[in-house]
Amino acid sequence: MRRIVLIGIGCLLLVGLTLPGCVTEVDHEFALTVSSTIEGSVSAPGQGTFSYEAGTAVDLVAEAQPGYGFVKWTGDVGTVADVNAASTTITMSEDCEILASFEEIPPIQHNLTTSSTAGGSITTPGEGTYTYDEGTVVGLVAEADEGYKFVTWTGDVGTIEDIDAAGTVITMSDSYAITANFERKPVPMVAGGVWHTVGLKSDGTALAVGANAEGQCEVGGWTDIVQVAGGQLHTVGLKSDGTMVAIGGNDYGQLDVSGWADIIQIDAGKQHTVALKSDGTVVATGWNGYGQCNVDGWTDIVQIDAGFYHTVGLRCDGTVAAVGVDTGGRLEVGEWTDIIHLDGGAHHTVGLKSDGTVVAVGRNEHGECNLDGWADIVQVCAGCRFTAGLKPDGTVVATGLNQYGQCDVGGWTDIVQVSAGGWHTVGLKYDGSVVAVGTNNAGRCEVGDWMLT
């Protein structure tokens, strides 16, 4: 836009000629047309068409909508100071049309990598690596397997609302790797040693009665225990963190378990200790006169048990491994299949099959292996020359040597777990109380006042 103003009387304007006595004023104004894409706007000078004198430096300010960013100025941008700056200037030297361009800003994203220890899993959002926009609040839910409890979240836990809650949230302000940690929870149980009885309470403490010649009953200070087992003169306990404690006689190194870790199940033989690791391998220590500790090559084991002088292991395919003395054929388990539970006695081995029947090998001088008629059994245990079995209705059956009344379990009811000692049988009742029959030498059956829940 150009404006020409003529001032004076009788002046003659010729092209290229201004006559003396004439006064002429010529002003230059230019039009600036401003617009933007729909993702934002121009707040200065605004949007529309504006007039400015030549040489005017006009402020330009572009503002993006949330989630979008300024890109650049386009059009007649020859005199724009910085086409890439949302706040800049344009110098008016001609008519100009300019456009402020915007585009969506990709959200900042972070990765959340989740994992869990043995004993449970993360159900929300799952386990693996997940990508979220910055600021997203992600729900976390950890669920423990049966027999385990959730303990805490570890790792990059700075934005987790409550690291001690199995159900909580994490706010994504960075990439994080977190782990849900689980531990075995104490489940009341009883364990018959050769000459003593051990009990595990629901609070993770232990108690014991019976012969205490080597201090094997001095378990009162134990805490955080999830399984117990009794040998002849020693007692062992599994802690929730997968380590072990042991007390009593150590003449053969049966207590040398302080360096063991990642243990999920334990048992004690007469003078040796055996433990199953989470990777399916087995470790053992103690007297090895018959090779009962030669378990180094075992793999894929899901349950172990120690007899007096032998050790048996249940493989994940239902077959059985055995080492130690084979007197009476107690190791003759090579043809067993479909086994779901094992127990080793003093001189024999029993196995529970998935159909509820029971098989046995070894000495049978007192009928301890005469189990062909047993059915509907859910747990078996083997003592010194006798066998006991738990039925799903809470009753117990037993056969074999009954010299001390260790098989007198016919009147038992509401039993949820049974264990055979050397010459006594112990049963845990549904209400947490304990019953015992057999020889009471040294008070090994004095469990009448026990309440494990």
C-alpha positions as CSV (number, residue, x, y, z in Angstrom):
1,M,0.0,0.0,0.0
2,R,1.5,3.3,-1.1
3,R,0.0,6.8,-0.4
4,I,0.9,10.1,-2.3
5,V,-0.2,13.5,-1.0
6,L,0.1,16.7,-3.0
7,I,0.2,20.1,-1.2
8,G,0.2,23.6,-2.9
9,I,-1.7,25.8,-5.3
10,G,-0.9,25.9,-8.9
11,C,1.8,23.3,-8.7
12,L,2.4,21.2,-11.7
13,L,3.7,17.7,-11.1
14,L,5.4,16.2,-14.0
15,V,6.8,12.8,-14.0
16,G,10.3,13.0,-12.7
17,L,10.0,16.8,-12.1
18,T,9.1,18.8,-9.0
19,L,8.6,22.5,-9.6
20,P,10.0,25.2,-7.4
21,G,7.5,26.4,-4.8
22,C,5.7,23.0,-4.5
23,V,5.7,21.0,-1.2
24,T,5.3,17.2,-1.6
25,E,4.9,14.5,1.3
26,V,5.2,10.9,0.4
27,D,4.5,8.2,3.2
28,H,5.2,4.4,2.7
29,E,2.9,1.9,4.6
30,F,2.9,-1.9,4.1
31,A,0.4,-4.6,5.0
32,L,1.3,-7.5,7.2
33,T,-1.1,-10.5,7.1
34,V,-0.6,-13.0,9.8
35,S,-2.1,-16.5,10.2
36,S,-1.3,-19.8,11.8
37,T,-2.1,-23.5,11.6
38,I,-4.8,-24.9,13.8
39,E,-2.5,-26.2,16.5
40,G,-1.6,-22.7,17.8
41,S,-2.1,-19.0,17.3
42,V,-0.1,-15.7,17.0
43,S,-0.6,-13.5,20.0
44,A,1.5,-10.6,18.8
45,P,0.5,-8.8,16.7
46,G,-2.5,-11.1,16.5
47,Q,-4.0,-12.7,13.5
48,G,-5.3,-10.8,10.5
49,T,-4.0,-7.9,8.4
50,F,-2.1,-5.0,9.9
51,S,-0.5,-1.8,8.4
52,Y,2.9,-0.5,9.4
53,E,5.2,2.2,8.2
54,A,8.2,1.2,6.2
55,G,11.1,0.2,8.4
56,T,8.9,-0.8,11.4
57,A,10.2,-3.8,13.4
58,V,7.1,-5.7,14.4
59,D,7.1,-8.2,17.2
60,L,5.9,-11.7,16.4
61,V,4.9,-14.2,19.1
62,A,3.5,-17.6,18.3
63,E,1.9,-19.7,21.0
64,A,1.2,-23.5,20.7
65,Q,-1.7,-25.4,22.1
66,P,-0.9,-28.0,24.8
67,G,0.8,-31.0,23.3
68,Y,2.0,-29.0,20.3
69,G,5.2,-27.1,19.5
70,F,6.1,-24.2,17.3
71,V,7.9,-25.2,14.1
72,K,8.7,-22.1,12.0
73,W,7.5,-19.0,10.2
74,T,6.7,-19.5,6.5
75,G,5.6,-17.2,3.7
76,D,7.2,-13.8,3.0
77,V,9.9,-14.3,5.7
78,G,12.8,-12.4,4.1
79,T,12.9,-9.9,6.9
80,V,11.9,-12.2,9.8
81,A,14.8,-12.1,12.3
82,D,14.6,-15.9,13.1
83,V,12.2,-18.0,11.2
84,N,12.7,-20.8,13.8
85,A,11.9,-18.8,16.9
86,A,8.4,-18.6,18.3
87,S,9.2,-15.1,19.5
88,T,11.0,-12.9,16.9
89,T,10.5,-9.7,14.8
90,I,9.8,-8.8,11.1
91,T,11.0,-5.5,9.5
92,M,8.4,-4.0,7.2
93,S,9.8,-3.2,3.8
94,E,7.0,-4.5,1.7
95,D,3.6,-6.2,1.9
96,C,4.0,-9.6,3.6
97,E,2.0,-12.7,4.3
98,I,3.4,-15.0,7.0
99,L,2.2,-18.2,8.6
100,A,3.1,-19.6,12.0
101,S,3.3,-23.4,11.8
102,F,2.9,-25.9,14.6
103,E,3.0,-29.6,15.0
104,E,2.2,-32.2,17.7
105,I,5.0,-32.9,20.2
106,P,5.7,-36.6,20.6
107,P,5.3,-37.4,24.4
108,I,8.4,-38.2,26.4
109,Q,8.3,-41.9,27.1
110,H,10.0,-44.1,29.6
111,N,10.4,-47.8,30.0
112,L,9.3,-49.8,33.1
113,T,11.0,-53.2,33.5
114,T,9.4,-55.5,36.0
115,S,10.5,-58.8,37.5
116,S,9.9,-60.9,40.6
117,T,11.7,-63.3,42.8
118,A,10.6,-66.9,43.3
119,G,7.3,-67.3,45.1
120,G,5.1,-65.0,43.1
121,S,4.6,-62.8,40.1
122,I,3.5,-59.3,39.0
123,T,0.1,-59.6,37.5
124,T,-0.3,-55.8,36.8
125,P,1.1,-54.7,34.4
126,G,2.8,-58.1,34.0
127,E,6.5,-59.0,33.9
128,G,8.8,-57.6,31.1
129,T,9.4,-54.2,29.7
130,Y,6.6,-51.7,29.1
131,T,6.6,-48.1,27.7
132,Y,4.6,-45.3,29.1
133,D,4.3,-41.5,28.5
134,E,6.0,-39.4,31.1
135,G,3.8,-38.7,34.1
136,T,1.7,-41.8,33.6
137,V,0.6,-43.4,36.9
138,V,1.0,-47.2,36.5
139,G,-0.8,-49.6,38.7
140,L,1.4,-52.4,40.3
141,V,-0.1,-55.6,41.6
142,A,2.1,-58.4,43.0
143,E,0.5,-61.8,43.8
144,A,2.2,-64.4,46.0
145,D,2.1,-68.1,45.2
146,E,0.6,-70.5,47.8
147,G,3.0,-70.7,50.8
148,Y,4.7,-67.4,50.0
149,K,4.1,-63.8,51.0
150,F,4.9,-60.5,49.3
151,V,7.7,-58.6,51.1
152,T,8.6,-55.4,49.3
153,W,9.4,-53.7,45.9
154,T,13.1,-53.1,45.2
155,G,15.1,-51.4,42.5
156,D,14.1,-47.9,41.1
157,V,11.4,-47.4,43.7
158,G,11.6,-43.6,44.2
159,T,8.2,-42.9,42.7
160,I,6.4,-46.0,44.0
161,E,3.6,-44.9,46.4
162,D,4.1,-47.7,48.9
163,I,7.0,-50.1,48.5
164,D,5.6,-52.4,51.1
165,A,2.2,-52.8,49.5
166,A,1.5,-55.6,47.0
167,G,-1.0,-53.3,45.3
168,T,0.4,-49.8,44.7
169,V,1.3,-47.4,41.9
170,I,4.4,-46.0,40.3
171,T,4.6,-42.6,38.5
172,M,6.7,-42.6,35.3
173,S,9.1,-39.7,35.4
174,D,12.1,-41.8,34.2
175,S,12.9,-45.3,33.1
176,Y,12.8,-47.7,36.0
177,A,13.6,-51.4,36.7
178,I,11.7,-52.8,39.7
179,T,11.4,-56.2,41.4
180,A,8.6,-57.7,43.5
181,N,10.1,-59.7,46.3
182,F,8.5,-62.7,47.9
183,E,9.4,-65.0,50.8
184,R,8.1,-68.2,52.1
185,K,5.6,-67.6,54.8
186,P,5.5,-69.8,57.9
187,V,3.0,-72.6,57.7
188,P,2.6,-74.6,60.9
189,M,4.2,-78.0,60.7
190,V,5.6,-80.8,62.8
191,A,8.7,-82.8,62.3
192,G,9.6,-86.0,64.1
193,G,13.3,-86.5,64.8
194,V,14.8,-89.7,65.9
195,W,14.5,-88.9,69.6
196,H,12.8,-85.5,69.6
197,T,9.9,-83.5,68.0
198,V,10.0,-80.1,66.4
199,G,7.2,-77.7,65.7
200,L,6.9,-74.6,63.5
201,K,4.5,-71.9,64.6
202,S,2.6,-69.6,62.2
203,D,4.7,-66.7,63.4
204,G,7.9,-68.2,62.2
205,T,9.2,-69.4,65.5
206,A,10.0,-72.9,66.5
207,L,9.7,-75.2,69.5
208,A,11.0,-78.7,70.4
209,V,10.6,-81.4,73.0
210,G,12.4,-84.6,73.6
211,A,16.1,-85.7,74.0
212,N,18.4,-82.7,74.1
213,A,21.8,-84.2,74.7
214,E,23.4,-82.0,72.1
215,G,21.1,-79.0,72.4
216,Q,19.0,-80.1,69.4
217,C,15.8,-78.8,71.2
218,E,17.2,-75.3,71.9
219,V,15.4,-73.6,69.0
220,G,13.6,-71.0,71.1
221,G,15.5,-68.1,69.6
222,W,14.8,-69.0,66.0
223,T,12.7,-66.5,64.0
224,D,11.5,-66.2,60.4
225,I,11.5,-69.9,60.0
226,V,9.4,-71.6,57.2
227,Q,10.4,-75.2,57.6
228,V,11.9,-77.5,60.3
229,A,13.4,-81.0,60.3
230,G,14.9,-83.2,63.0
231,G,17.7,-85.7,62.8
232,Q,19.1,-87.9,65.6
233,L,21.0,-85.2,67.5
234,H,20.5,-82.1,65.4
235,T,17.7,-79.9,64.2
236,V,17.7,-77.7,61.0
237,G,15.5,-74.8,60.0
238,L,14.8,-73.1,56.7
239,K,14.5,-69.3,56.8
240,S,12.2,-67.3,54.6
241,D,15.2,-65.8,52.7
242,G,16.4,-69.2,51.6
243,T,19.2,-69.6,54.1
244,M,19.4,-72.1,56.9
245,V,20.0,-72.4,60.7
246,A,21.1,-75.6,62.5
247,I,21.7,-76.6,66.1
248,G,22.7,-79.8,68.0
249,G,25.5,-82.2,67.4
250,N,28.0,-81.6,64.7
251,D,30.4,-84.5,64.9
252,Y,30.0,-85.2,61.1
253,G,29.4,-81.6,59.9
254,Q,25.7,-82.0,59.7
255,L,25.3,-78.4,60.9
256,D,27.6,-76.9,58.3
257,V,24.9,-75.1,56.4
258,S,25.8,-71.5,57.0
259,G,26.9,-70.9,53.4
260,W,23.9,-72.4,51.8
261,A,21.5,-70.1,50.0
262,D,18.5,-70.2,47.7
263,I,17.1,-73.2,49.5
264,I,13.4,-74.1,49.2
265,Q,13.2,-77.4,51.1
266,I,15.2,-79.2,53.8
267,D,15.4,-82.5,55.6
268,A,17.6,-84.2,58.2
269,G,18.7,-87.8,58.2
270,K,20.2,-89.5,61.2
271,Q,23.5,-87.8,60.9
272,H,23.3,-85.8,57.7
273,T,21.4,-82.8,56.3
274,V,19.9,-82.4,52.8
275,A,18.5,-79.3,51.1
276,L,16.8,-78.6,47.7
277,K,17.7,-75.5,45.9
278,S,15.4,-73.5,43.7
279,D,17.2,-74.5,40.5
280,G,16.4,-78.2,41.2
281,T,19.8,-79.2,42.4
282,V,20.5,-80.7,45.9
283,V,23.2,-80.1,48.5
284,A,24.1,-82.3,51.5
285,T,26.4,-82.4,54.4
286,G,27.2,-84.7,57.3
287,W,28.2,-88.3,57.6
288,N,28.6,-89.9,54.2
289,G,29.7,-93.4,55.1
290,Y,27.2,-94.9,52.7
291,G,27.2,-92.2,50.1
292,Q,24.0,-90.7,51.4
293,C,25.4,-87.2,50.7
294,N,26.4,-87.9,47.1
295,V,23.7,-85.8,45.5
296,D,25.9,-83.4,43.5
297,G,24.8,-84.6,40.1
298,W,21.1,-84.5,40.8
299,T,19.0,-82.1,38.7
300,D,15.3,-81.4,38.1
301,I,14.5,-82.4,41.7
302,V,11.2,-81.1,43.2
303,Q,11.3,-82.8,46.6
304,I,13.9,-84.4,48.8
305,D,13.8,-86.6,51.9
306,A,16.5,-88.1,54.2
307,G,16.2,-91.5,55.7
308,F,18.5,-92.7,58.4
309,Y,21.3,-93.6,56.0
310,H,20.0,-92.8,52.6
311,T,18.6,-89.8,50.6
312,V,15.8,-89.8,48.0
313,G,14.8,-87.2,45.5
314,L,11.7,-86.8,43.5
315,R,12.2,-85.5,39.9
316,C,9.8,-83.3,38.1
317,D,8.9,-86.1,35.8
318,G,7.6,-88.3,38.7
319,T,10.7,-90.6,38.8
320,V,12.9,-91.0,41.8
321,A,16.7,-90.8,42.5
322,A,18.2,-92.4,45.6
323,V,21.7,-92.7,47.2
324,G,23.1,-94.3,50.4
325,V,23.0,-97.7,51.9
326,D,20.8,-100.2,50.0
327,T,20.4,-102.8,52.6
328,G,17.0,-104.4,52.2
329,G,16.6,-102.7,48.8
330,R,15.6,-99.3,50.1
331,L,17.1,-97.7,47.0
332,E,15.3,-99.9,44.5
333,V,13.1,-97.1,43.2
334,G,14.4,-97.0,39.6
335,E,11.1,-98.2,38.2
336,W,8.9,-95.9,40.1
337,T,6.8,-93.5,38.1
338,D,4.0,-91.0,38.7
339,I,5.3,-90.2,42.2
340,I,4.2,-87.0,43.8
341,H,5.7,-87.3,47.3
342,L,8.5,-89.3,49.0
343,D,9.6,-90.2,52.5
344,G,12.6,-92.1,53.7
345,G,12.5,-94.1,56.9
346,A,15.2,-95.9,58.8
347,H,15.3,-98.9,56.5
348,H,12.7,-98.3,53.8
349,T,11.4,-95.8,51.3
350,V,7.8,-94.9,50.5
351,G,6.3,-93.1,47.6
352,L,2.9,-91.5,47.1
353,K,1.5,-91.8,43.6
354,S,-0.8,-89.3,41.9
355,D,-3.8,-91.7,42.2
356,G,-3.5,-91.8,46.0
357,T,-1.9,-95.2,46.2
358,V,1.4,-95.9,47.9
359,V,4.5,-97.9,46.9
360,A,7.3,-99.0,49.2
361,V,10.7,-100.7,49.1
362,G,13.2,-101.8,51.7
363,R,13.0,-104.0,54.8
364,N,9.6,-105.3,55.5
365,E,10.1,-107.3,58.7
366,H,7.1,-105.7,60.4
367,G,4.8,-105.1,57.4
368,E,6.0,-101.5,57.0
369,C,6.0,-102.0,53.2
370,N,2.6,-103.8,53.0
371,L,0.8,-100.8,51.5
372,D,-0.9,-102.4,48.5
373,G,-4.3,-101.8,49.9
374,W,-3.8,-98.2,50.8
375,A,-5.8,-95.7,48.7
376,D,-6.9,-92.1,48.8
377,I,-3.7,-91.0,50.5
378,V,-2.5,-87.4,50.4
379,Q,0.7,-87.6,52.4
380,V,3.0,-90.4,53.6
381,C,5.8,-90.6,56.2
382,A,8.2,-93.4,57.2
383,G,9.7,-93.9,60.6
384,C,11.8,-96.7,62.0
385,R,10.1,-99.8,60.6
386,F,6.6,-98.3,60.3
387,T,4.7,-96.2,57.8
388,A,1.9,-93.7,58.3
389,G,-0.4,-92.1,55.7
390,L,-2.8,-89.1,55.8
391,K,-6.2,-89.3,54.2
392,P,-8.1,-86.3,52.8
393,D,-10.8,-86.6,55.5
394,G,-8.2,-85.9,58.1
395,T,-7.8,-89.4,59.4
396,V,-4.5,-91.3,59.5
397,V,-3.6,-94.9,58.8
398,A,-0.4,-96.7,59.9
399,T,1.3,-100.1,59.6
400,G,4.5,-101.7,60.7
401,L,6.2,-102.0,64.0
402,N,3.9,-100.9,66.8
403,Q,6.1,-101.8,69.8
404,Y,5.6,-98.4,71.4
405,G,2.1,-97.6,70.0
406,Q,3.5,-95.5,67.2
407,C,0.8,-96.9,64.9
408,D,-2.1,-96.2,67.2
409,V,-3.5,-93.4,65.1
410,G,-6.9,-94.9,64.3
411,G,-8.7,-92.4,66.5
412,W,-7.1,-89.3,65.0
413,T,-9.3,-86.8,63.2
414,D,-8.9,-83.4,61.6
415,I,-5.2,-84.0,60.9
416,V,-3.6,-81.8,58.2
417,Q,0.0,-83.1,58.4
418,V,1.7,-86.1,59.8
419,S,5.4,-86.9,60.5
420,A,7.2,-90.0,61.7
421,G,10.1,-89.9,64.1
422,G,12.2,-92.8,65.0
423,W,9.6,-94.6,67.1
424,H,6.8,-92.1,67.4
425,T,4.3,-90.4,65.2
426,V,3.2,-86.8,65.3
427,G,0.1,-85.2,63.8
428,L,-0.8,-81.5,63.3
429,K,-4.6,-80.9,63.6
430,Y,-6.6,-78.3,61.7
431,D,-6.9,-76.0,64.7
432,G,-3.2,-75.9,65.2
433,S,-3.0,-78.3,68.1
434,V,-0.7,-81.3,68.0
435,V,-1.0,-85.0,68.9
436,A,1.6,-87.7,69.2
437,V,1.8,-91.5,69.9
438,G,4.7,-93.8,70.4
439,T,7.6,-94.0,72.8
440,N,7.7,-90.9,75.1
441,N,11.3,-91.4,76.2
442,A,12.7,-88.0,77.1
443,G,9.3,-86.4,76.5
444,R,9.3,-86.5,72.8
445,C,5.5,-86.9,72.7
446,E,4.7,-84.2,75.2
447,V,3.1,-81.9,72.7
448,G,-0.4,-81.7,74.2
449,D,-0.1,-78.0,75.1
450,W,1.3,-77.0,71.7
451,M,-0.8,-74.6,69.6
452,L,1.0,-73.7,66.4
453,T,-1.4,-71.3,64.9
